[in-house]
Amino acid sequence: MAAVTGRPIDVYTWTTPNGWKIPIMLEECELPYSILPVNIGKNEQFAPEFLRISPNNKIPAIVDHDGPGGQPISVFESGAILQYLGRKTGRLYPADERARVAVDEWLFWQVAGFGPMLGQTHHFTIYAPEKVPYAIERFTAEAKRLYGVLERRLEGRDYLAGDFSIADIATLTWAKLHFKQGVEIATLPNVARWLERVLARPAVQRGLAAM
């Protein structure tokens, strides 16, 4: 498929697992984009101008100046952005309904569970000013459970839902930080092989290096 051209898409993001998803997708789709850093360490996500684009004050968000009908559109929430870009380009998000349902299942599994639970694991084990044993134990145990789900899903599969898709992009940016989540990747051979496979993709590497 030929590259999709047009005006660069504005990407409001930062160097976090959710923030990396969108540059990776844009690289995979060969869409032009401009990175507009939102330094969450300096609370820039609470700036009024960013609030107009992302009502939840969270990165990432985009503004596509060539949106539906040729008019600009802003999109917030990483899962919604991935779906939008997939529909826009016809890439990494299948048109067939049965195949799309499978991708959506694993995309929503990531945005509703895998990402938030691993984020809590990061917070309580690394960033919390006070170590709370109950919280550390609870979220580390849930992280390991979710990795077990991922390990079983990848048994006999190269990717989460058929071909490489937005579900893999959403999941890989969190899974590549397994060493921060109390998870021994050596005990998860299917996850390890999948992670090596997806991180070897040139577009993934370019997206991760975009900031």
N, C-alpha and C positions, 0 to 999 in steps of 0.2 A: 504494500500500500504506500502511495506517495506521501511525503510529508504534508501536513496541513499548514497552510500559511495564513498570515493575517497579522494584525497588530499584536504586540506582546501582551500577554496576560499578566496583570499585576498580582504578585504572590506575596501576601503578608504572612510572614512566618518567622520561625526561630529554630535554633538547633536542638530540637526535641524529637522524640519518636513520631509524634503526630505531625510536627513541622516538616520532617523529611519526606513524608508520603507524597506531597504534591509536586515538588521538583522531580522526584523519581517518575511520577506519572507523566509529567510534561515532557521529560526526556524520552520516555518510552513512546509517547505519542508524537514526538518531533514537533511540538508546538513551541513557538517563541514565547519567552516569558522574562519578566523583570522581577528580581527579588527586592522586596521592600522589608528590611528587617524590623521586627517588633521585639525589642529587648525586654523579655518578661522579667529578667532580673532587676530591671529598672522600672517595672510596672507600666511600661509603655502601652500594654494592652488595654489600659484603662483610659487612654486618651480619647476625648470626645470624637475626634475624626475617625478613630478606629472603631468606636462603638457604632457608628453609622453603618459600617460594613459588617461587623460581627457583634450582634446584639448580646451575645453571651460573654463578651470580652475575652474570647479564647482564640489562639492561633490554631490552625491556619485559616485564612480566608483569601478569596480571590476576587478580582474584578476582571471580567472578560469584556473587553471593549467591542468585541464582535460577537455579542450574544445572540439569543433568539431574535429573528427578524432584523438582524444587523444592529440591534440596540444593546448598550452596555447592560450587564447583569452582575450583581455581586452574589457570591455564594459562601456561606460559612459552614463549619463542621466538616471534618476530613472525609467522612464517608459520603456525604452529599456531594462534595467536590469531586471525589473519585468517580461517582456515578455520573455526574454531569459531564465530566471530561470524557468518560467512556462513551456516553451517548453522542456527544459532539463529534467525536472522531471515529466511532465505530471500532475502537481498539480496546482490548483487555476487558470488555464487558459484552458478553454475547447477546445477540438479538433473539436467538431461540429462547422461548420462555422457560423450558425445562432447564436448560443450561444456565440461564440468568438466575433462576431461583436458587440453584446450587451456589452460585457466586454470592448472591445476596445473603444466604444463610451464614456463610463463613465471614463475609464482610461484617454483618451485624454481630456475629459472635465476637469478632475482634473489638468493634467499637463499643459494645455494651459490656463485655466481660474481660477479655484478654488484656486490652489496653488499660482500662481503669484499675483492675486488680493489680497489674504489674506496676502501675503508677503509684498505688498505695504502698506496695512493697518497697519501691524506691524511696518513697517519702519516709517511712518509718524506720528503715534500716540504714539510710544514708543521710537524709537531710533533717530529720526531726531533731530539735534542740534537746529533747529529752527522750531517752530510749524507753519505750513502753513494751515490755516483754509480751504482753497479751496481743498487742497489735502486730508486732513483728512475727509472732508465731502464727497468728491467724492469716495474715496476708501472704506469708511465705508458703504456708500450707496450700492456700488457694492457688498461688502461682504454680506450684508443683502439680496440682491437680489439673490446671488448665494446660500445662505442657504435656501432661499425660493424654489429654484429649487430642492435642495436636499430633502427638506421636502416633496415636492409633489412626487418626485420619490419614496420615501420610504413609501408612503401611501399604506398599505396592503402588503408590502414586508418586508422580514427580511434583505435582502441584496440588493445591487445596481443592480445586473444583475444575477438573478437566485441564485445559491449557492454562498457562501463566495468566493471571488476571489481577484485577484490583484487590481481590481478597488476599492474594499473596503479598502485594505491595503493603497493604494495611498491616499485615501481621509481621512481615520481616523487619520493619523498623523497630519493633519492640523486641522481637526474638533475638536480634543481634546483640542485645544488651543482657543476655541471659546471665552473664557473670555478675551482674548487679542484683540479681533476683534470687540468689540462693539456689540456683539450678545448675546441676552438673550436666553439661551438654553431652558428655561422653556416655551418659546413661540413656540417651535419647538418640539412637543411631538414625532413625528416620528423619527426625528434626535436623540433626547435624548435616545429613546429606542434602536435605532440602535447602537449608540455610546456605551451605556452600554453593549450591547450584544457583540460587537467586542472587546472591551477592556477587557472583561472577559475571552477571549481565552488565555489559558496558553502560547501558542507560541507568541502571541502578547505581553504579559507581559514580557516574556523572552527577546524578541527583543528590547523592550523599555528600558530594564535594561542592555542591552549589553555594554553600554558605561557609 
